Amino acid sequence: VMGRALRDAVATGRAADAASAAALSGQGSVTDVVLAVGRAELTLQTATAIRDRVVSAYQDVMRMPI
């Protein structure tokens, strides 16, 4: 799950970069850039939330008495 979330975050970030570059060169629209950056931000927030939950679960397990 973490690997897939990370791959999605990277791919979405690259798409946002490509949309930004296209807009700067005059080939893309500002709307496309805003949408791509919004998707990248949401994907990054989701990946961060998943990571935080995994770390929290690991810490809970490590605190359990044997």
C-alpha angles and dihedrals in degrees: 000000000000092000092051092047090050093048090049091049092051093046092048091048091051090050090052090050091050092049090050092050091048091051092049091052091050097250099103137051129246089238091060090051093050092049093047093048091047091052091048092050093049092048092050091049090050093049090048092050091050091049091049091051092049092050091047092050091049091051091049091052092048090052094054115110115242 
